[in-house]
Amino acid sequence: MSATTTERGGPAGSGVRGTATSSSPARGGAGKPSHSRADTRAGYAFLSPWLLGFGLLTAGPMLMSLYLAFTDYNLFRAPEFVGIENFTALFADTRFLKSAQVTAIYVFIGVPVKLASALAVALLLNAKHRGQGAYRSMFYAPSLIGASVSVAIVWRAMFIDDGVADQVQQFFGLPGGGWVGNPDMTMPMMILLAVWQFGAPMVIFLAGLKQIPAELHEAAAVDGAGPVRRFVSVTVPMLSPVLFFNLLLETIGAFQVFSSAFIISGGTGGPADSTLFYTFYLYIKGFTEFRMGYASAMAWVLVLVVGIITAVLFRTSRAWVHYTGDVR
């Protein structure tokens, strides 16, 4: 019998033989976790500045605003609980409905136009040519300063009566008068300002285009597909994750437009409330009329609407966003 063979315990004289099993590893041996409690404590210590900032500067104010949404609070006296009165008052407020309409038009027209412009320029810059780095920097530059107050002031000066845009219109025989004071032209003016800031989504589109294998376009060309067919059948499906990412970010950002509308309208939202965007009206209610409870209710309605639209985008993305390795 080999040295590793022993008799198992059993009925006397059974002679059953078996192989001795090795003893289980002691605690703290091979099964010991790769990190200790000290490592965990160190990790939380490094995270503590972010956790503290999130709690004090984000989560705390959010919970406080949720409470204030159900109160009558004007910053000068203690909040008085009023239930859902602020929320019901919203839909009887004609200026609130106007601000929601203005913002919806801006989002559902401005975002697609901005993304289409960004993608078109990214396709042009994707081709190899001399000085392409300088061209990319020039197209990206407006995104760095587009949301600043100075640019909004310049934009207003360009579109006022007898401004640059007005002079160009008159040169081509079109009626003048400026865009800033015309309720029918303020929204196109705001959308043009948003489109002018297409640099950030353009860079993301450009990065996505660089990841599309050239072999796919070559194979499509061999099969007889023209440029438009290759764009629709190859570029768009391969670029769909990047398109979805840009669409999501730009949609959320468009709901929060404020500074440009405030400067261009002179802080009034005019003419005829045509630049009264949602966050602009929220600012008026909270910091001009000091109805902080009402403004908090507006803020949470905005959070709810943006959350629903984001959920819809994620839900519908299953039908048109294609990731590498997807099996459908």
Secondary structure, DSSP 8 states (H G I E B T S, - for coil): --TTEEE-S-STT---EEE-------TTSTTS-SS-HHHHHHHHHHHHHHHHHIIIIIIHHHHHHHHHTTEE--SSS--EE-TTHHHHHHTT-HHHHHHHHHHHHIIIIIHHHHHHHHHHHHHHHHS--TTHHHHHHHHHHHHHHTTSHHHHHHHHHHHSTTSHHHHHHHHTT---S-STT-TTTHHHHHHHHHHHTTHHHHHHHHHHHHTS-HHHHHHHHHTT--HHHHIIIIIHHHHHHHHHHHHHHHHHHHTT--HHHHHHTTTS--STTTT--HHHHHHIIIIIS--HHHHHHHHHHHHHHHHHHHHHHHHHHHHH---TT---
